[in-house]
Amino acid sequence: MSYLNDVKQKIRGYFKIRGLYKYGIGYLVDTSQGLFVVDPRDQIISRFLLKNGDYGSSTVRFLSRFIAENDHIIFIGPHIGTLLVPLAKIAGSVTAYEADPINFRLLRYNVKINSLQNVAAYNLAVGDKDDIIVSIAHDVLNSGHSSIKIESKPTEPRVPMITVTLQPTWEFAQHKVYSPNAVWVKNFNLHGHTLNEMRDPAFYEYDVSFLGNMDGVRYKEHAERQRFFADLSQRMEGLGLRHYIRHSSGISEEEQIRVIQRSRINLSYRSSCDHDGELSWGLPERCYGVPARGGFLLTDQRRHADDDFDAAKECAMFTDIDDCVAKVQYWLANFEASRAVAEAAYAHVMREHTYEDRARNIITVAQQFRDGWI
């Protein structure tokens, strides 16, 4: 039996349950959002539809306020179409990317039984680059696969998935809305300390720190980060600097906050979306979270850094490991200047880089688009 036929057999096996038998494809549910064929094993979206006849109707009502009949929608991860179907009924056209083969199969059925002629659906994953990856064929306890590592599901069937990147759309999109990472102020703040306290050199326990995922064996996207910090740690030791560079697994949030605030320099290098190819254009969340906690950040260069901060007054960047070492030495020798940068970045984050700000901006732009202003 070929590999493809073997995968098909395993996928069919998911539906030989609860009275579906050999030729069953799912349960047909008549909901407030349309007709849906659902996977009865799915414990999240399908379960809600079977039990309540509804999933995400409040989200549909909210989004529908900003969608006109000539609009084009791009759906990334529409699952079986609970949001896509009702929104496609009021939009001009829809392009959908669903990686899960079973969800994609059901999505196509749901588009068809709701008589939608304006939907183009693709069994593709969206990633940071065009590639082929191996992922779990299906998981009934998760509505998406972003947080599932295949090593944690050794008995689950695997399928190859083609990934496409939408990053180049920035170059030709008629209207562009830049919405970078941000901080949730409830979790990212000074945590009882003050910026005035942090102006005292005696406040700090470490010269340089980094806490993050550095398991490059299990997480291939972090292999380069692991290599970088292994080399950097040796250089910091050679310079006699106090450094705290650790894989963050098992370290409590309280300890991570303490290390950030008690370090004169916090580093940022690469992120989970940086695996081969071009680096992601945007700044990782730590580039906002560290300043929100009063820390000074030294980060690798990113295309959108100048869009989010004043490069001369609010951020410090490096190009490679040699430049990183040189910048570490510079900022340690200029402590007051580093604190001026940290305080300016803190003020900017709290003023413009919170999730409340992002939500307001998205709503405003959607309203302007609906009203024809843009």
Secondary structure, 3 states (H helix, E strand, C coil): CCHHHHHHHHHHHCCCCCCCCCCCCCEEEEECCEEEEECCCCCCHHHHHHHHCCCCHHHHHHHHCCCCCCCEEEEECCCCCCCHHHHHCCCCEEEEECCCHHHHHHHHHHHHHCCCCCEEEECCEECCCCEEEEEECCCCCCCCCCCCCHHHCCCCCEEEEEEECCCCHHHHCCCCCCCCCCECCCCCCCCCCCCCHHHCHHHCCEEEEEEECCCCCCCHHHHHHHHHHHHHHHHHHHCCCCEEEEECCCCCHHHHHHHHHCEEEEEECCCCCCCCCCCCCCCCCHHHHHHHCCCCEEEECCCCHHHHCCCCCCCEEECCHHHHHHHHHHHHHCHHHHHHHHHHHHHHHHHHCEHHHHHHHHHHHHHHHHCCCC
